[in-house]
Amino acid sequence: MKQTDIQSFATSQLSLLDHELQAELAETQLLTSTHAPTVLQRAGLALLNLTVSSQRTGFGGKTLLELSLDPAVGGGELPEHGLRTGDICAVAEQPKGAERKKEREGMEKRGVDGVVTKVQREAVKVALDKDEVEVPGGKLWLVKLANDVTYKRLNQTMTQLQKLQPSEHSPLTQVLFGQSSPTPISPDDLSTAAEIKWHDPSLNPSQQAAIRFALATREVALIHGPPGTGKTHTLIELILQLLARGQRLLVCGPSNISVDNIVERLARHKGIPMLRLGHPARLLPAVLSHSLDVLSKTSEAAGIVGDVRAEMDGKQASIRKTRNGRERRMIYGELRELRREYRQREERMVGDLVRGSRVVLCTLHGAGGFHLRGERFDVVIVDEASQALEAQCWIPVLASNAPKLVLAGDHLQLPPTIKSLNTKQSKPPAKKVAEVDTATNDLTNLSIDDKPESPNGNHKNPKPATPTLETTLFDRLLALHGPTLKRMLTTQYRMHETIMAFPSQALYENKLLAAEAVKTRLLTDLPYAVQETEDTREPVVFWDTQGGDFPEKSEEEADDETGAAKKGRSGLLAESKVNEHEAAIVRLHVGRLVAAGVKAGDIAIITPYNGQLALLSQLLKERFPGVELGSIDGFQGREKEAVVVSLVRSNGEREVGFLGERRRLNVAMTRPKRHLCVVGDSETVGSGSKFLKAWMLWLEERADLRYPHLAELQEEG
């Protein structure tokens, strides 16, 4: 065990975080100043032609906007876009595509900053940052910005860690940096953990073993949950068991959705004093009853606070009606006073609610808010820990003063996206691919070809020996203390056993078992009528496009051929890849599934490239309404009955780009329940790494193998 100097680690993290922030800021400035709005939307960085459909005051006195398509451009469903809940964005008057670069420069800064709180088919909701805002008139757009607010809190956390004196290092902190070993589990701990009355008797042996281990450990436990193994289900039982032992818990995740999933399941157990921190506009409707916003309405001060909020809404409405400058200034002054009163009363209510809660749930970022200042907890639980920056995980650890930490996740799926790793460099000479040591799940030996690139096709730098932001706390603890800290869940409840077979063999030590209820289920077993066809009776189908008739193109090349190229597109979308013939195969396959009776809403199409996603959306969205389209990265944590994967890469140089990242492919191949269809060139893809070669060989042997013909596709089209 090699210990880490805490001050040096924090200093390194501060430098890495600053590099990442600068990369985000530079990207935002470059993109908005050099590309037309339509190109930014196509790249998933903006949403155009919007208008304000409603405006109101939310919790904390924030202004909430609902933005939908301007009726002048047709209204209705929003186009495909890359904005997600939690994204920092600007609401601004939409620049005209014909405006010169100089006129567009800094356009997003002339708008109002906010946070995307909800994304719906026909609207996007945004909570504005400023209290006193004047929303621009006319046609609006949303453009994604660098999230400097998050970085400020991460920097504060790492600075706090950096300044800790050795005498202030808790036993947990010492273990997390290898300055001491985890306390051995004593016989008393084991006997206590063995004498458990399970709230859920259906837990399988691996889930029970993980819970016993987490209860018995003194400082830290890792719960490794491969796809579909019931990780969240296991955490709910662990929470209940810890509560039964009289402990107070802080439960966190990197995203609102990860936290809301736990709240929703925990809420089924009545009588638990729990509180969900976070802006209610960002929460799932099912968990709002446990949010500050709703719980505060039942307190003694709720009536007064409600009156103040109603008065603030009235002032907001009157500002929009008046054009008199003096009158507007007077109303703004009254609003400031109302907000001050509102917040004072709100903070008192919040304090009472937090102190009375045995389980507090929030995002990792949210754990650093004023609500938890001075609060004490016995255990911190972090779900989806493999998708969180290590600095994020330190926010609840330092804020809670808890002596124990439980991390749950899967380090063999995608880590957090790091933009500062996308700096272009000359391509180094190819290296021999080193296989992952599945005995220790060590990812440190992955070759350059196993490293991801951005969804637009840029290669990432080779992973250095020293940790990067991509090295999560989960990763580092495994490398530091070894697999003795970890317990893996081994029974999966999602996939047909054939779909599960390759990831289990290649990544999970061949330990995954398919539960009886799912191991043989097919599309023909759906709870509605589906015809038995050559597609619906197969769990895995592989359309192998080898031979060179299905070549990839850069998106710019594809647009040039169709006459759709736009000036200024190169540099943003030019490097993204498209494969038009593969898209035609996807259309053919989805059409056959739907014709056989599979509901469009039960089908997802995923691909690693934004260019291919845009092409597929254009081809399929109107033809098969309800079919979900997305990037592989964006589909992590999701599942569908049937999933079609378009791999895109097909070239004479046998270059695979970020398909070489096995964790990305692991996500792709573990999303479906009953049917997986892979479309790709085995010659190109199989040349990328030993892992990819093994997957292609497995598909050739175990999947229903098909070789498409261009003439057949043209007839079907």
Legacy VTK file of the C-alpha trace (Angstrom):
# vtk DataFile Version 3.0
C-alpha trace
ASCII
DATASET POLYDATA
POINTS 717 float
0.000 0.000 0.000
1.535 3.285 -1.129
0.288 6.258 0.872
-0.562 9.613 -0.730
0.473 12.960 0.670
-2.806 14.774 1.282
-1.534 18.307 0.718
0.189 17.320 -2.549
-2.942 15.526 -3.711
-5.141 18.561 -3.023
-2.665 20.884 -4.748
-2.624 18.601 -7.800
-6.431 18.470 -7.858
-6.658 22.267 -7.716
-4.378 22.506 -10.732
-6.330 19.839 -12.648
-9.655 21.485 -11.811
-8.413 24.867 -13.003
-7.185 23.264 -16.234
-10.604 21.667 -16.714
-12.454 24.927 -16.064
-10.237 26.805 -18.510
-10.862 24.103 -21.118
-14.624 24.490 -20.657
-14.488 28.284 -20.755
-12.277 28.263 -23.850
-14.558 25.779 -25.592
-17.667 27.834 -24.854
-16.066 31.079 -26.029
-14.629 29.489 -29.167
-17.793 27.697 -30.179
-20.203 30.584 -29.660
-17.971 33.066 -31.440
-17.032 30.952 -34.451
-20.137 28.917 -35.236
-23.638 29.826 -36.286
-26.474 28.942 -33.863
-27.756 26.164 -36.148
-24.356 24.447 -36.020
-24.255 24.744 -32.223
-27.698 23.140 -31.991
-26.643 20.307 -34.278
-23.614 19.715 -32.053
-25.867 19.484 -28.978
-24.675 22.752 -27.442
-27.695 25.015 -27.994
-31.447 25.057 -28.512
-32.963 27.601 -30.907
-36.237 29.381 -31.733
-37.589 29.509 -28.183
-40.102 31.743 -26.452
-41.156 32.133 -22.800
-44.335 30.125 -22.225
-44.451 30.795 -18.463
-42.547 32.635 -15.727
-42.913 32.272 -11.961
-41.055 32.511 -8.649
-39.719 29.237 -7.245
-38.080 28.066 -4.022
-35.298 30.381 -2.895
-36.923 33.280 -4.714
-35.490 32.147 -8.055
-37.200 33.032 -11.318
-38.313 29.923 -13.213
-38.793 30.109 -16.976
-40.493 27.554 -19.168
-39.221 27.822 -22.740
-40.921 26.210 -25.723
-40.670 26.499 -29.488
-41.802 29.812 -30.899
-45.218 29.337 -32.581
-43.849 31.385 -35.487
-41.586 28.438 -36.407
-44.281 25.816 -35.910
-44.120 25.131 -32.172
-44.584 21.533 -31.010
-41.892 19.060 -30.013
-38.344 20.307 -29.463
-35.662 19.115 -31.901
-32.871 16.766 -30.757
-30.497 18.653 -28.463
-27.795 18.028 -25.913
-29.086 20.089 -22.990
-29.614 18.062 -19.822
-30.925 18.729 -16.326
-28.254 20.500 -14.304
-26.515 22.122 -17.280
-25.445 25.724 -16.822
-26.783 27.809 -19.701
-27.556 31.296 -20.925
-30.994 32.484 -22.046
-30.401 35.151 -24.640
-31.820 36.824 -27.684
-31.034 34.495 -30.562
-28.290 35.757 -32.884
-28.977 35.664 -36.570
-27.043 33.136 -38.585
-25.997 35.854 -41.031
-24.334 37.931 -38.302
-20.597 38.220 -38.601
-18.267 36.531 -36.127
-17.523 39.842 -34.398
-21.235 40.463 -33.831
-21.742 36.973 -32.384
-18.744 37.105 -30.068
-19.859 37.080 -26.446
-23.514 36.827 -27.495
-24.234 34.335 -24.710
-22.849 36.790 -22.140
-25.525 39.312 -23.057
-28.201 36.935 -21.834
-29.193 35.693 -18.379
-27.411 32.716 -16.814
-29.375 29.852 -15.321
-29.598 26.113 -14.711
-31.642 23.648 -16.743
-34.046 22.168 -14.219
-36.256 20.013 -16.405
-36.183 18.760 -20.001
-39.472 17.730 -21.595
-40.509 16.848 -25.135
-42.055 20.253 -25.772
-40.362 22.515 -23.224
-37.220 23.179 -21.196
-37.387 24.724 -17.729
-34.610 26.994 -16.470
-33.983 28.466 -13.012
-32.304 31.845 -13.480
-29.322 32.705 -11.276
-30.020 36.388 -10.701
-32.854 37.637 -8.558
-33.583 40.710 -10.626
-33.777 39.709 -14.255
-35.212 41.122 -17.392
-35.713 38.289 -19.859
-34.786 39.342 -23.401
-37.690 39.766 -25.787
-38.133 38.251 -29.217
-36.848 34.882 -30.330
-34.605 33.273 -27.693
-31.993 30.540 -27.561
-30.396 28.456 -24.828
-26.644 27.936 -25.088
-24.656 25.651 -22.802
-21.981 27.356 -20.667
-19.062 26.171 -18.590
-20.229 25.345 -15.066
-17.958 27.656 -13.083
-20.280 27.484 -10.049
-19.466 23.802 -9.605
-15.747 24.490 -9.918
-15.877 27.161 -7.242
-17.267 24.638 -4.754
-14.786 21.967 -5.852
-11.948 24.449 -5.395
-13.233 25.408 -1.952
-13.345 21.733 -0.980
-9.832 20.940 -2.227
-8.483 24.112 -0.583
-10.065 23.005 2.696
-8.435 19.578 2.326
-5.114 21.195 1.421
-5.106 23.336 4.572
-5.949 20.539 7.001
-3.189 19.943 9.511
-2.086 16.333 10.145
-3.730 16.507 13.575
-7.039 17.306 11.837
-6.982 14.254 9.567
-9.787 11.936 10.638
-9.275 8.143 10.674
-11.441 7.992 7.514
-9.259 10.572 5.730
-6.119 8.659 6.709
-7.538 5.447 5.244
-8.663 7.194 2.058
-5.067 8.306 1.459
-3.354 5.104 2.562
-1.798 6.663 5.650
-3.393 3.873 7.639
-5.019 0.575 6.743
-8.753 -0.049 7.099
-9.636 -1.401 10.534
-9.842 -5.206 10.311
-13.373 -6.499 10.678
-13.682 -7.977 14.156
-15.625 -11.138 15.097
-18.114 -8.913 16.951
-18.702 -6.859 13.804
-19.223 -10.013 11.767
-21.642 -11.549 14.254
-23.651 -8.325 14.427
-23.777 -8.146 10.640
-24.806 -11.799 10.429
-27.787 -11.323 12.751
-29.829 -9.308 10.310
-33.583 -9.181 9.937
-33.955 -8.353 6.260
-36.567 -5.813 5.238
-36.487 -7.352 1.767
-36.274 -11.156 1.921
-35.824 -11.353 -1.875
-32.230 -10.083 -1.721
-29.830 -12.511 -3.383
-26.700 -13.858 -1.619
-24.302 -11.359 -3.260
-26.520 -8.433 -2.220
-26.740 -9.738 1.334
-22.968 -10.232 1.451
-22.354 -6.664 0.244
-24.688 -5.256 2.908
-23.089 -7.333 5.687
-19.670 -6.138 4.563
-20.742 -2.481 4.463
-22.269 -2.748 7.939
-19.176 -4.410 9.408
-16.522 -2.073 8.005
-15.417 0.858 10.151
-14.135 3.358 7.573
-14.882 2.559 3.932
-16.669 -0.020 1.779
-17.056 -0.294 -1.996
-20.137 -1.917 -3.495
-19.442 -2.881 -7.099
-22.695 -3.044 -9.044
-22.361 -4.240 -12.666
-25.260 -3.407 -15.008
-28.647 -4.674 -13.859
-27.439 -6.174 -10.573
-29.733 -4.147 -8.312
-27.193 -1.717 -6.864
-29.799 0.872 -5.843
-32.017 -1.925 -4.472
-29.064 -3.011 -2.321
-28.419 0.530 -1.103
-32.022 0.896 0.056
-31.662 -2.186 2.278
-28.317 -0.889 3.569
-29.914 2.460 4.463
-32.714 0.705 6.346
-30.230 -1.460 8.228
-28.103 1.539 9.220
-31.193 3.411 10.400
-32.164 0.407 12.517
-28.778 0.792 14.231
-29.616 4.399 15.139
-27.277 6.018 12.639
-27.810 9.275 10.749
-27.085 9.213 7.017
-26.083 11.609 4.262
-26.880 10.012 0.882
-25.474 11.616 -2.275
-25.030 11.102 -5.992
-23.380 13.062 -8.810
-26.708 13.957 -10.452
-30.222 14.804 -9.358
-31.623 11.738 -11.079
-29.262 9.403 -9.182
-30.433 10.900 -5.867
-34.118 10.972 -6.850
-34.053 7.263 -7.685
-33.029 6.518 -4.098
-35.586 8.948 -2.632
-38.364 7.383 -4.694
-37.551 3.851 -3.521
-36.861 4.830 0.082
-40.200 6.661 0.238
-42.016 3.325 -0.099
-40.896 2.578 3.462
-43.190 4.650 5.639
-42.167 6.626 8.685
-38.571 7.499 7.751
-37.705 11.125 8.629
-36.013 12.002 5.337
-35.281 15.221 3.510
-34.342 15.796 -0.114
-32.213 18.923 -0.500
-32.146 20.658 -3.854
-34.158 23.030 -5.978
-37.616 21.451 -6.446
-37.664 22.355 -10.138
-34.770 19.902 -10.618
-36.439 17.008 -8.820
-38.665 14.231 -10.097
-42.352 14.895 -9.316
-42.522 11.659 -7.297
-39.971 12.925 -4.749
-41.267 16.471 -4.288
-43.207 15.493 -1.166
-39.843 14.962 0.555
-38.306 18.202 -0.673
-37.729 21.350 1.335
-40.230 23.171 -0.830
-43.124 20.900 0.095
-42.139 20.068 3.677
-41.660 23.730 4.496
-45.290 24.402 3.573
-46.444 22.320 6.547
-44.420 24.301 9.089
-45.829 27.037 11.321
-44.179 29.752 9.238
-45.450 28.344 5.956
-48.410 30.735 5.681
-46.281 33.856 6.055
-43.636 32.574 3.644
-46.365 31.716 1.142
-47.782 35.235 1.381
-44.344 36.733 0.778
-43.823 34.513 -2.255
-47.222 35.456 -3.692
-46.401 39.130 -3.240
-43.071 38.589 -5.038
-44.875 36.944 -7.964
-47.174 39.942 -8.167
-44.211 42.315 -8.246
-42.570 40.237 -10.996
-45.738 40.457 -13.096
-46.018 44.203 -12.614
-42.392 44.726 -13.755
-43.210 43.094 -17.092
-46.214 45.380 -17.575
-44.690 48.748 -16.738
-42.391 50.725 -19.023
-41.822 53.605 -16.603
-38.155 53.480 -15.479
-38.742 55.155 -12.115
-41.635 52.837 -11.318
-39.585 49.780 -12.298
-36.730 50.814 -10.012
-39.172 51.243 -7.143
-40.635 47.777 -7.709
-37.149 46.247 -7.856
-36.391 47.872 -4.483
-39.543 46.388 -2.986
-38.593 42.994 -4.417
-35.177 43.160 -2.734
-36.807 43.725 0.650
-39.293 40.919 0.081
-36.507 38.536 -0.905
-34.553 39.370 2.239
-37.576 38.650 4.423
-38.388 35.524 2.427
-34.907 34.070 2.817
-34.693 34.764 6.543
-37.935 32.920 7.190
-37.009 30.170 4.746
-33.626 29.562 6.397
-35.225 29.147 9.821
-37.656 26.578 8.446
-34.890 24.748 6.603
-32.746 24.521 9.729
-35.578 22.913 11.688
-36.283 20.413 8.897
-32.643 19.391 8.436
-32.081 18.858 12.147
-35.176 16.652 12.341
-34.154 14.354 9.444
-32.428 10.994 9.934
-31.667 10.670 6.218
-30.643 13.714 4.187
-30.324 13.219 0.426
-28.711 15.607 -2.042
-26.264 15.830 -4.922
-22.559 15.771 -4.113
-22.406 19.446 -5.042
-25.462 20.193 -2.874
-23.776 18.702 0.201
-21.602 21.810 0.330
-24.536 24.199 0.751
-25.358 26.197 3.848
-28.164 23.800 4.809
-25.696 21.209 6.147
-23.296 23.609 7.823
-22.527 22.271 11.298
-24.582 19.081 10.794
-23.139 15.698 11.861
-23.699 12.327 10.221
-22.556 8.780 10.970
-22.276 7.478 7.404
-21.953 9.040 3.951
-23.275 6.923 1.072
-22.361 7.908 -2.501
-24.248 6.240 -5.345
-22.870 6.259 -8.920
-19.472 7.032 -7.388
-17.685 5.880 -10.551
-19.299 8.746 -12.477
-18.175 11.420 -10.020
-14.948 13.400 -9.836
-12.994 12.534 -6.699
-13.142 16.186 -5.644
-16.952 15.937 -5.748
-16.923 13.003 -3.327
-14.884 15.012 -0.841
-17.652 17.629 -0.541
-19.957 15.400 1.592
-17.005 13.711 3.337
-15.706 17.030 4.676
-19.135 18.625 5.169
-20.579 15.740 7.190
-17.664 14.901 9.514
-18.823 11.285 9.125
-16.404 8.518 10.195
-17.603 6.095 7.503
-17.997 6.172 3.719
-19.787 3.735 1.398
-19.188 4.107 -2.351
-21.413 2.288 -4.844
-20.781 2.170 -8.565
-19.191 0.353 -11.477
-15.679 1.450 -12.426
-15.933 -0.659 -15.585
-18.513 1.704 -17.081
-17.776 5.255 -18.217
-16.043 7.644 -15.808
-16.896 11.359 -15.661
-16.235 13.220 -18.908
-13.058 15.293 -18.755
-12.802 17.974 -21.435
-9.238 19.004 -20.633
-8.058 15.581 -21.835
-9.200 16.480 -25.354
-6.262 18.770 -26.089
-5.005 17.917 -29.524
-1.491 16.593 -29.860
0.372 14.830 -32.593
-0.592 11.202 -32.596
1.994 9.086 -30.752
3.216 5.797 -32.142
0.852 2.918 -31.583
1.453 0.857 -28.495
0.757 -2.742 -27.815
-2.621 -3.103 -26.165
-2.456 -4.214 -22.553
-5.394 -6.211 -21.296
-7.284 -5.275 -18.149
-6.314 -7.462 -15.219
-9.776 -8.791 -14.420
-8.568 -10.223 -11.133
-8.074 -6.725 -9.766
-10.146 -4.813 -12.348
-7.050 -2.638 -12.855
-7.671 -0.051 -15.555
-4.295 1.654 -15.302
-2.690 -0.400 -18.088
-5.122 0.494 -20.839
-3.319 1.513 -23.998
-3.847 4.707 -25.955
-6.353 2.866 -28.104
-8.373 2.102 -24.997
-8.735 5.762 -24.145
-11.915 7.659 -25.007
-12.249 10.645 -27.246
-14.881 13.320 -27.384
-18.201 12.504 -29.102
-17.096 14.682 -32.010
-14.170 12.372 -32.686
-11.129 14.016 -31.067
-8.627 11.593 -29.568
-7.869 12.023 -25.917
-4.343 12.136 -24.626
-2.810 8.914 -23.348
-3.478 8.404 -19.682
-0.415 9.388 -17.666
0.918 7.449 -14.718
-0.156 10.155 -12.288
-3.889 10.439 -11.532
-6.038 12.689 -13.695
-9.519 13.987 -12.987
-10.721 10.836 -14.741
-9.294 8.789 -11.835
-12.255 8.483 -9.480
-12.121 7.882 -5.741
-13.534 4.404 -6.430
-10.622 3.699 -8.828
-7.998 5.090 -6.492
-9.184 3.150 -3.451
-9.138 -0.107 -5.425
-5.571 0.602 -6.524
-4.598 1.677 -3.001
-6.119 -1.058 -0.858
-6.963 -3.782 -3.373
-10.172 -5.782 -3.840
-10.525 -6.506 -0.098
-12.414 -3.175 0.131
-14.948 -4.308 -2.469
-17.920 -6.627 -2.723
-19.442 -7.284 -6.152
-23.093 -7.927 -6.902
-23.282 -10.918 -9.239
-26.939 -11.629 -10.078
-28.289 -9.386 -12.823
-32.002 -8.779 -13.424
-31.914 -6.950 -16.754
-30.460 -8.945 -19.617
-31.081 -12.179 -21.473
-28.211 -14.503 -20.601
-26.775 -14.295 -24.130
-26.673 -10.484 -24.026
-24.936 -10.730 -20.638
-22.410 -13.388 -21.654
-19.648 -11.324 -23.272
-19.414 -8.454 -20.727
-19.457 -11.021 -17.926
-16.639 -12.988 -19.535
-14.507 -10.026 -20.620
-14.957 -7.583 -17.732
-16.606 -9.170 -14.709
-14.448 -12.261 -14.147
-17.231 -14.434 -15.599
-19.117 -14.005 -12.326
-22.415 -12.537 -13.566
-25.468 -14.768 -13.385
-28.774 -14.019 -15.096
-31.769 -14.244 -12.771
-34.313 -16.905 -13.716
-36.930 -14.284 -14.580
-34.767 -12.699 -17.291
-32.305 -15.308 -18.544
-34.388 -16.531 -21.489
-36.944 -13.779 -22.074
-37.250 -12.449 -25.627
-39.223 -9.786 -27.451
-41.864 -12.437 -28.172
-42.451 -12.657 -24.399
-43.392 -8.996 -24.008
-46.742 -8.447 -22.239
-48.388 -7.587 -25.559
-48.664 -9.347 -28.898
-45.393 -9.603 -30.833
-45.016 -11.859 -33.858
-42.232 -14.413 -33.869
-39.831 -13.409 -36.645
-36.143 -13.878 -37.369
-35.595 -10.646 -35.445
-37.888 -10.991 -32.436
-36.785 -14.540 -31.547
-33.081 -13.582 -31.426
-31.490 -12.051 -28.299
-28.413 -10.798 -30.206
-28.187 -9.813 -33.885
-24.990 -8.653 -35.601
-25.120 -6.886 -38.953
-21.501 -7.174 -40.114
-20.710 -4.537 -42.752
-17.148 -5.710 -43.472
-15.904 -5.479 -47.036
-15.718 -1.740 -47.565
-19.207 -1.116 -48.984
-20.348 0.734 -45.839
-17.630 3.375 -45.324
-17.681 6.063 -42.663
-17.398 9.738 -43.531
-16.733 12.869 -41.586
-19.931 14.822 -41.155
-18.517 17.607 -43.283
-17.915 15.161 -46.152
-21.478 13.857 -45.861
-22.883 17.387 -45.920
-20.761 18.335 -48.918
-22.302 15.466 -50.876
-25.846 16.463 -49.957
-25.227 20.160 -50.438
-26.009 20.793 -46.783
-22.576 22.027 -45.732
-22.608 25.261 -43.823
-19.875 27.824 -43.730
-17.920 27.604 -40.486
-18.858 24.015 -39.753
-15.339 22.630 -39.955
-13.654 22.375 -36.581
-16.856 21.579 -34.678
-18.664 18.822 -36.530
-16.196 18.053 -39.289
-14.434 15.429 -37.167
-17.612 13.711 -36.037
-18.253 10.526 -37.972
-21.312 9.412 -39.885
-22.083 6.193 -41.716
-25.096 6.603 -43.972
-25.355 2.956 -44.989
-25.234 1.855 -41.350
-28.064 4.299 -40.651
-30.042 2.591 -43.422
-29.485 -0.798 -41.732
-30.699 0.657 -38.447
-33.810 1.974 -40.190
-34.404 -1.451 -41.760
-33.986 -3.314 -38.490
-36.151 -0.960 -36.436
-38.828 -1.101 -39.143
-38.915 -4.882 -38.927
-39.189 -4.834 -35.137
-42.063 -2.349 -35.248
-43.780 -4.309 -38.038
-43.593 -7.405 -35.845
-45.479 -5.573 -33.104
-42.708 -4.207 -30.857
-43.791 -0.811 -29.565
-41.561 2.049 -30.715
-41.265 3.263 -27.121
-39.581 -0.013 -26.175
-36.753 0.539 -28.683
-33.629 2.675 -28.301
-30.979 3.502 -30.895
-27.577 4.531 -29.560
-24.302 5.503 -31.206
-20.982 6.962 -30.043
-20.920 9.852 -32.532
-22.973 13.054 -32.501
-22.854 13.185 -36.294
-24.417 9.737 -36.600
-26.987 10.601 -33.945
-28.059 13.670 -35.939
-28.327 11.571 -39.111
-30.344 8.830 -37.387
-32.678 11.420 -35.873
-33.284 12.887 -39.306
-34.043 9.453 -40.791
-36.100 7.891 -38.003
-37.737 10.395 -35.683
-40.781 11.106 -37.851
-41.006 7.592 -39.266
-40.944 5.887 -35.860
-42.264 8.362 -33.260
-41.537 7.083 -29.793
-38.227 5.423 -30.627
-35.549 6.878 -28.353
-32.282 8.060 -29.892
-29.196 8.973 -27.921
-25.459 8.794 -27.488
-23.914 5.808 -25.747
-22.517 8.106 -23.075
-25.900 9.711 -22.458
-27.612 6.324 -22.157
-25.472 5.149 -19.237
-27.740 4.029 -16.414
-30.677 3.467 -18.790
-32.298 0.337 -20.237
-34.754 -0.639 -22.982
-36.390 -3.840 -24.174
-34.537 -3.596 -27.504
-31.382 -1.594 -28.249
-29.778 -1.028 -31.652
-26.124 0.098 -31.590
-24.520 1.777 -34.620
-20.717 1.606 -34.254
-20.076 3.849 -37.327
-16.354 3.201 -37.857
-15.440 1.559 -41.169
-12.242 2.597 -42.923
-9.227 1.170 -44.719
-6.837 2.400 -42.016
-8.684 0.300 -39.384
-8.961 3.303 -37.049
-11.573 2.938 -34.293
-11.141 6.174 -32.327
-12.889 6.097 -28.998
-14.568 2.763 -29.719
-11.317 1.464 -28.202
-12.586 2.565 -24.791
-13.970 -0.703 -23.466
-16.004 1.036 -20.789
-17.967 2.865 -23.507
-18.668 -0.435 -25.284
-19.597 -2.032 -21.971
-22.297 0.607 -21.557
-23.533 0.005 -25.115
-23.818 -3.767 -24.860
-25.503 -3.834 -21.430
-28.481 -1.499 -22.044
-30.977 -4.003 -23.570
-33.244 -6.401 -21.731
-34.394 -8.761 -24.482
-32.754 -7.812 -27.770
-29.398 -6.328 -28.782
-28.658 -5.451 -32.397
-25.107 -4.375 -33.266
-24.345 -2.760 -36.633
-20.651 -2.459 -37.457
-17.633 -3.411 -39.531
-15.890 -6.382 -37.864
-12.702 -5.832 -39.872
-12.279 -2.218 -38.745
-13.623 -2.583 -35.208
-11.829 -5.879 -34.541
-8.493 -4.245 -35.381
-8.788 -1.692 -32.577
-7.748 -3.738 -29.548
-7.727 -7.248 -28.117
-10.975 -6.469 -26.373
-12.653 -5.372 -29.618
-11.257 -8.345 -31.508
-12.620 -10.687 -28.834
-16.034 -8.984 -29.031
-16.193 -9.272 -32.817
-15.245 -12.970 -32.627
-17.865 -13.521 -29.941
-20.543 -11.817 -32.043
-19.610 -13.931 -35.066
-19.941 -17.109 -33.001
-22.875 -16.333 -30.694
-25.039 -13.709 -32.438
-27.410 -14.161 -35.339
-24.905 -13.053 -37.984
-26.079 -11.112 -41.047
-24.310 -9.552 -44.016
-26.278 -6.635 -45.489
-26.526 -5.856 -49.205
-26.772 -2.313 -50.508
-29.422 -3.296 -53.068
-31.637 -4.698 -50.302
-31.294 -1.502 -48.292
-32.203 0.652 -51.274
-35.335 -1.430 -51.881
-36.363 -1.186 -48.210
-35.629 2.554 -48.133
LINES 1 718
717 0 1 2 3 4 5 6 7 8 9 10 11 12 13 14 15 16 17 18 19 20 21 22 23 24 25 26 27 28 29 30 31 32 33 34 35 36 37 38 39 40 41 42 43 44 45 46 47 48 49 50 51 52 53 54 55 56 57 58 59 60 61 62 63 64 65 66 67 68 69 70 71 72 73 74 75 76 77 78 79 80 81 82 83 84 85 86 87 88 89 90 91 92 93 94 95 96 97 98 99 100 101 102 103 104 105 106 107 108 109 110 111 112 113 114 115 116 117 118 119 120 121 122 123 124 125 126 127 128 129 130 131 132 133 134 135 136 137 138 139 140 141 142 143 144 145 146 147 148 149 150 151 152 153 154 155 156 157 158 159 160 161 162 163 164 165 166 167 168 169 170 171 172 173 174 175 176 177 178 179 180 181 182 183 184 185 186 187 188 189 190 191 192 193 194 195 196 197 198 199 200 201 202 203 204 205 206 207 208 209 210 211 212 213 214 215 216 217 218 219 220 221 222 223 224 225 226 227 228 229 230 231 232 233 234 235 236 237 238 239 240 241 242 243 244 245 246 247 248 249 250 251 252 253 254 255 256 257 258 259 260 261 262 263 264 265 266 267 268 269 270 271 272 273 274 275 276 277 278 279 280 281 282 283 284 285 286 287 288 289 290 291 292 293 294 295 296 297 298 299 300 301 302 303 304 305 306 307 308 309 310 311 312 313 314 315 316 317 318 319 320 321 322 323 324 325 326 327 328 329 330 331 332 333 334 335 336 337 338 339 340 341 342 343 344 345 346 347 348 349 350 351 352 353 354 355 356 357 358 359 360 361 362 363 364 365 366 367 368 369 370 371 372 373 374 375 376 377 378 379 380 381 382 383 384 385 386 387 388 389 390 391 392 393 394 395 396 397 398 399 400 401 402 403 404 405 406 407 408 409 410 411 412 413 414 415 416 417 418 419 420 421 422 423 424 425 426 427 428 429 430 431 432 433 434 435 436 437 438 439 440 441 442 443 444 445 446 447 448 449 450 451 452 453 454 455 456 457 458 459 460 461 462 463 464 465 466 467 468 469 470 471 472 473 474 475 476 477 478 479 480 481 482 483 484 485 486 487 488 489 490 491 492 493 494 495 496 497 498 499 500 501 502 503 504 505 506 507 508 509 510 511 512 513 514 515 516 517 518 519 520 521 522 523 524 525 526 527 528 529 530 531 532 533 534 535 536 537 538 539 540 541 542 543 544 545 546 547 548 549 550 551 552 553 554 555 556 557 558 559 560 561 562 563 564 565 566 567 568 569 570 571 572 573 574 575 576 577 578 579 580 581 582 583 584 585 586 587 588 589 590 591 592 593 594 595 596 597 598 599 600 601 602 603 604 605 606 607 608 609 610 611 612 613 614 615 616 617 618 619 620 621 622 623 624 625 626 627 628 629 630 631 632 633 634 635 636 637 638 639 640 641 642 643 644 645 646 647 648 649 650 651 652 653 654 655 656 657 658 659 660 661 662 663 664 665 666 667 668 669 670 671 672 673 674 675 676 677 678 679 680 681 682 683 684 685 686 687 688 689 690 691 692 693 694 695 696 697 698 699 700 701 702 703 704 705 706 707 708 709 710 711 712 713 714 715 716
